[in-house]
Amino acid sequence: MVKFALLLSLELQKLTKFCAKSNKIWHLKYTCTHCGEKTKNFVTINPEDQIKVPKSRGIANYHSRCKFCKRDLTIIVLEPTEDKPVYIYEEHHEEFTKIAVFECRGLELTDFDPKGDFVAISTENGNSFDIDFSDGDFCDFDEDSKALVSVANLKYKFDTVK
């Protein structure tokens, strides 16, 4: 079992407390650690799914079998949770900062698609903005403070954590 942290670096303009919603559906790609087979398409991991792992007492948020070596592959979303959100603050936004942690068995995470389910808070007035990267960078206008808010230049990487 290996834990992978998803680290993000991004540019926040007039926003802070950027985070994934606790029920965010993650879109990831991976490689089987036994045979090296890579997923061609993104798989979805829903932290609310509770899947029983065959021939085990374990529960996972994602389960699959490698189509080549037939090994069980599982992912559990450890962070963020409703009780433990993970934030990127304005003063640290251009540093790589942990946004999620996944416990993985039989696989290594390789790619991330930042579709939907993120939120950030205006530094001007505390208004909340739903952030969606479907069209690339996020840009909106905060009517209350008459200011442009944006999230741009998203970069990511995976690191193993203890």
N, C-alpha and C positions, 0 to 999 in steps of 0.2 A: 504494500500500500504506500502510495506516494501522495503528498499534498502539493498541489500546484496553486500558486497565487497568481491571479491575473492583475497585472500592473498597468495603469493608464497614465499617460502624460497628455495634457491638453491645455489649450489657452482659454481661460475664462475671462470674459469681459463683463463687468458689472454683476457677476454672479459668484456665489460661494456655496459651500455645502453640497457639492455635486455628489450624487450617489445613485446606486441602482435601487430600484424599489425592491422590497423584501420578497415579493412574489414574481420577480423578473424571470422571464423565460430566456435562458441563455442559448446562444447559437454558436456551437463549437465544432471544430474538426479535431481528429486525433489519429495517432498511429498505434497499432498493436505492438506492445513491447516484446512479444514473443516472436512474431514472424515479420514484423515491419510493415504489414499492410496498412495503407492510409485510407481514411474515408475520403470519398470524392465530393460528397455533399455535406453541408452543415447538418448536424443533428441537434435536436432541441432538448434541453434539460429543464424540466419544470420542478422547482424546489418543493412544490406542493404534492407532486407525485410520490407515492410510496409503493415501490415495486419490490416484490419478494424475489430474491435471487435464488434461482434453482439450485438444489442440492446444498443449501446453506440456510442458516438462520438469519442471515443478513437482509437488510432492506436498503434499497438505493433509490435515487431520483432518476437514474438512467441505467438500463441494462441492455446489453446486446451480446451476441456471440460473434467472434471473428469469423468471417465467411471462409477463410483459408485454414486456420489452425484450430477453429472451433472452441477457442478459449472464451471463458466468461469475461466480459468487460463491464465495469461499473463506474458510475460517477455519483458522488454525493456532494450537494452544495452545503458547505459548512458555514460560509459567510457570504453575503450578508443575511441576517435573519431579522424578523420583526423586532426582536429584543436587542439586536446588536447591528445597527446600520453601520456602514463603512463610508466615511465622507472624504472627499478631496476638497480642501479649503483653498480659497483664492490665493493665499500666500504660498501655497505649495503646488499650485496647479501645473507648473512646467516640469516638475520632478516626477519620476515614475513612482506612483503611489498605489498601494494595494487597494483594489476595489472589490475583490471576491477571492474566496479560497474554495478549492474543490479537492475532495479526497478521491483518488483514482486507483483502480485495481486493474492491472493488465493493459493499461494504455497510458500514453503520454499526450497531453494536450498540445496542439500545434497551431491552431488558428481560431480567430474570434471574429464574429460579425456583430457590430454594436447596434443591432436593431432595437428600437424602442425601450420603454420601461426605465428611463432614467429621469431624475428630477434635480433641480438646482434652485437656490434661493437668491433673489435679488439683493445685492449689497445696499441698494438705495432705500428699500422700503419693506423688505421681507416677503414680497410676493413670491409665490412658488411657480415654477415653469416646468412643464413636462418637456423633456428633451428627447428628440428623435433624430437619429443620424441616417435615416433611410435615404435622404437626398444629399448626404455628405454633411458638411458643417451645419450647426444649428444657429439660426439668427431670428430674433423676434424684437418687438418694440414693447417696452414697459410703459403703458399708458399713464400710470400713476406718477412715475418719476420723469416721464418724457425722455427716456434714455434707451439707447440700443443695447440689447443684451445678446451675448453670443458664446458659443462653445466651438472652438476651431482646432485644427491640427491635431486631431486625436491620433495618438500612437499607443501601441500596446506591446506587452511581452509577457511571457510566462516564466516564473521562477519557482523552483522547488522550495518548500518551507518545512520546518519541523513542527 
